[in-house]
Amino acid sequence: MLGWVVMFLVVALIAGILGFTGIMAASAEIAKIIFFIFIILFIISFIVNLFRR
């Protein structure tokens, strides 16, 4: 999932350099959403792993 975040950030950077601001904003927003989903799932799995032991 973190790979998707990096991919969308790279797309956003390239689009920003080339002047495609609409694509840049959309890619950055998708990357942000996926990153927060990753963080939430990581915290949940960490807590579950603590209780499982």
N, C-alpha and C positions, 0 to 999 in steps of 0.2 A: 504494500500500500504506500510505503514511503517512496517507492520508485515512481509511482504515479504523480506524487507531489513534485518530485524533482523534474519529471517530464513536463508537467504543466507550467512550472516555473521557468524552465528553459524556453518553452513556447512563448510565454509571456514576455520574457526578456528579448527574444528575437523579434517578436511582433512590435515591441516598444521601440527597438532600434530602427526597424524598418518603417515605423510611423503608423502601423495599424493599431490605433488606440482602442478600438472596440474589441478586437480579438485579444489584445493585451489585458484589458480589464476583465474580460470573461475568463481567460485562462488563470489570471491571478486569483480571482474569486473562487474558481473551482479548486485550485491548489490549496487555498486557505480552508475551504470546507473539508476537503479530504484530509488535510493535516489535523484538524480538530477531531475528526472522526477517529483517526489513528491514535491520537493522544487519549481519547476517551476509552477506546478499546484496550489500549496498553494499560491504563490504570485499572480497568475492570479485570483484566487477566492477571495483573499483579496482585490485586486483592484476593481473587479466587485462589491463586497459587499460595498465598499466605495462609488462608484458612484450610486448605487441603492438607497441609503438613501437620 
